[in-house]
Amino acid sequence: MPEVGAYDAKTHLPQLLERTQKGEHFVITKHGRPVAELVPVTRTDGEAVRRTISNIRVFRETLRKRGMQMQRLLKKGERLRNLAHQGHRY
């Protein structure tokens, strides 16, 4: 990933945005130290989300047929909602 100084990033932001839109990534530095990354925005793939939800439903049905529940697979105090958001930054 190429590094770009903060001053150069400010001066050449339109060009950096054009390159980023085409898929390039940049590390923005201040006094030689990395402080930010300029990366393309990723779009949610609706079809992939639908497939994942379908797979979860199939998995839950498989567990149900075996007499199991997803809740019983979780550790004490663990919730499905928390697992869904694990690793997210707010």
Contacts in CASP RR format, 6 or more apart in sequence:
PFRMAT RR
TARGET T0000
AUTHOR 0000-0000-0000
METHOD contacts of the structure
MODEL  1
MPEVGAYDAKTHLPQLLERTQKGEHFVITKHGRPVAELVPVTRTDGEAVR
RTISNIRVFRETLRKRGMQMQRLLKKGERLRNLAHQGHRY
1 25 0 8 1.000
1 26 0 8 1.000
1 27 0 8 1.000
1 37 0 8 1.000
2 24 0 8 1.000
2 26 0 8 1.000
2 27 0 8 1.000
3 26 0 8 1.000
3 27 0 8 1.000
3 28 0 8 1.000
3 29 0 8 1.000
3 32 0 8 1.000
3 34 0 8 1.000
4 12 0 8 1.000
4 16 0 8 1.000
4 26 0 8 1.000
4 27 0 8 1.000
4 28 0 8 1.000
4 29 0 8 1.000
4 38 0 8 1.000
5 28 0 8 1.000
5 29 0 8 1.000
5 30 0 8 1.000
5 32 0 8 1.000
6 28 0 8 1.000
6 29 0 8 1.000
6 30 0 8 1.000
6 35 0 8 1.000
9 16 0 8 1.000
9 26 0 8 1.000
9 28 0 8 1.000
9 38 0 8 1.000
16 26 0 8 1.000
16 38 0 8 1.000
17 38 0 8 1.000
19 26 0 8 1.000
20 26 0 8 1.000
20 38 0 8 1.000
20 39 0 8 1.000
20 40 0 8 1.000
21 40 0 8 1.000
23 40 0 8 1.000
24 40 0 8 1.000
25 37 0 8 1.000
25 38 0 8 1.000
25 39 0 8 1.000
25 40 0 8 1.000
26 37 0 8 1.000
26 38 0 8 1.000
26 39 0 8 1.000
27 34 0 8 1.000
27 36 0 8 1.000
27 37 0 8 1.000
27 38 0 8 1.000
28 34 0 8 1.000
28 35 0 8 1.000
28 36 0 8 1.000
28 37 0 8 1.000
28 38 0 8 1.000
29 35 0 8 1.000
60 70 0 8 1.000
63 69 0 8 1.000
63 70 0 8 1.000
63 73 0 8 1.000
70 80 0 8 1.000
71 80 0 8 1.000
74 80 0 8 1.000
74 83 0 8 1.000
END
